[in-house]
Amino acid sequence: MYTLRLYHDTLDPNAKSSDLYAQHSIIYLLRGSAALAGKELKADEASYFSDAVSVAAGPDGAVLWRWELVRADDGYNLAAGDGVASNIKMVRKIKMFEMYPTTRWQFKLDSIVDNEGSTGLHSHPGSGIRCLISGNLSTVSEKGEDTSNFNQGDCWYEEGAYPLVSSTRPGDKATFLRGMILPPEFAEYPDTAIWIEGNKGCKSSWKGYVSKVIHLR
């Protein structure tokens, strides 16, 4: 059994975290700068990592959002060190797939930018944890989770097989990240939403960060 987890890490200027161990992770830099496993990241950049990741903040510090795909019995993977704060924001088992060692999946991070209006009823061929960058977004699902998200860092889970409607308040927009697990055949598609009630009923644009086909162990 595997779970998808989201952590938020904050590092003071030039702080270093203990190494982070996860079978698969995608790390997004919200603010500041950081060297991750020796790779330099700037604000609004992300990268995929497997196994151990070293984290060192730049001179302005760093705020990191970290999605991990790990075995359900793995311990929580909080960052630690002087000037380091770490919180686990959400943990979910993906129900729509049978995930076991040797299987292949697409591990993906992208962003829906300036989403405005209501999507109408839709579903996805994969599931994942979303995290709000700006604006507000509410979700309603008969079988899935209903959420209201108004603050940067608010997060919610969408089980792709459970249709839902997501909406912003009139006149407002929302930008949010999506850390998702999908079948590998969807790796070539930027948007995978299935519109159940006809055409897409909202305005938005899309930005991709990471798309990696992975093997579970």
N, C-alpha and C positions, 0 to 999 in steps of 0.2 A: 504494500500500500504506500502511495506517495502523496505528499501534500505540497501545496503552493503557499509560500509564506512571504509576507511583506514586512520589512524593517525600515525604520527611519533612524539614521545615524547623523549626529552632529559632532564635528571636530573643531576645536579651537585652532587658531593660526599655528601652523607647523606641528600640530599634534599628530601622533602616530597611534594607530590601533593595533591591538593584537591581531595576528593573522585570522582570517575568516575562512572556515572550512565548510564547503557545500558541494554536493555533486554537480549541480548546475546553478549558476546565478547570473542575473543581469543587474547591473548597478547603474543608476541614473544620477547625475550630478545636478542638483537643483540650483545650488549657489556655491560660489567660491571656486576653488581649484583643488585638484588632488592627483596624486600618483597612485594608481591601482595596479599592483603587480608590475610596477615600473612603467606603466602606460599612463601618460598625462591626459587628464580629462578636464575640460572647461565646462562652465555652466551650460545646461541644456544639451549635454552629450551623454551617451551611455555606451556600455560595452559588455560583452558576454565573458564569463570566466568559468572555469571548471576547477574543482578541488580548492586548493589554498589561494587566498588573495590577501596580499599585504596592502595596507591603506595608510597613506601619509598625506595630510592636508597641506595646502599651500599657504602663503603668507596671509591670505584673507580668510582662512578656515575653509570648511566644506560642510555642506548639507547633502547627504546621500540618501536616496531611496533605493532599497535593495530587494529584488524579487528572487526567491530561492525555490527550486524544485528539489525536494529531498525525501528520503524515506520517512514515513510517519513516526517511526520510533527514534529518529535522530533527535538529539537534544537541541534546545533553542540555541541560536548562534548570535548572541549579542556581542557587538563590538565593545572592547574594553581598553582602558589606558588612561593616562593623565590627560585631562581636557577632552575626554570622549564621553558622549552620552548616546545611549542606544535604546530604542523601544521596538517591541514587536507590535505591529499594528493589526495584522490579520493573518489567520491560518485557516485554510480550507482544503478539504479533500475533494478532488475533482470526481464527481459521481458519474459523469456521462461516458467515461472511458474505463476500460480495464487496463490499468497501468502496472506493468511488471518488468523485471529485468530482461534486457535484450531488445525491448520494443523501442521504436523510433518515434519521435515527436518533433513538432516545430515549437520552439520556445521563442516567443516574440515580444518585443516592446515597441509600441507605437503610440501616437497621440492623435486625439480628435481635437481640432483647434477651432475655437469660436463657434461651438455648437449652439444653435439658436432655434428655439421652437420645440416641437414634439416629434419624436421619431415615428410615432405610430407603432403598432405591434410588430415586433421583429424577434429573430433568434440568431444564434451564431453556431458554426460547426465546432466551436471550441469554447473553453471556459477560462475565466481569469479574474484577477484582482485589478480594479481600476483605482486611480488616485487623482484627486482634484488638484489642479494647479491654480486655477482662478475661476471666478464666477460661482454658479450654483447649478446643481443637477439633482433631480429626484427620479427614482425608478419605482415602477409598480409592476408586480408580477403575481399571477394567481398562484403559482407553485413555487416561484423563487423568492428572493429577498426583496422587501420594500425598503427603500432608503431615502434619506434627505441629506444632501451634502452641500454645505455652505462655506466651509473654511478650507484654506489651503492645507493639504495633507489629509483631508477626509477621504476615506476609502470605502469601497463596496465591492461585493462579489457578484459576478454574473455567471450562473451555470448556463452555458450556451444552449442547452436543450430545453430550457424553460423560457418560453416567450415572455417578453416584457415591453413596457413603454417607458422611455426616458424623456424627461422634459426639463426645460429651463423656465424660469419665471418670465412673464411677458416683458419684452424689452431687454432682457439680460442674455448673456452668453456664457458658455462654459468651455474651458480647456482642461483636458484630463488625459492621463497616461493609462494605457492598457497593457498589463503584463499577462500574456495569454499562453495557453497550451492548446495546440491544434494538431490534427493529423498532418503528417509531413507533406501530403499532396497539395496542401493549401499554401505552401511556402511561396509560390509565385504570385499569389493574389494579395494586393494591398488591403482590400476591404472585403470581408467575408459575410457581412450581414445579409440575412434572408428576410425580405420585407413581406410579412404575412398579410398586411392590409394594403397591398398595392405599392405605390412608389414611396420613396423616402420622403417623410413629411417635415424634415428640418434642414437647415442650412449649416454647413460646416466644411472645413478642409481637413486634410490628413497629413501626418508627418511620420515617417518610419525612422526607427533608431537601430533596432537589432532584430534580425531574423536568422535563427540558427537551428538546423536540424540536429537533434541530440539523440544519444543512445542512453537508456537507463541501465544502471548496474545494480 
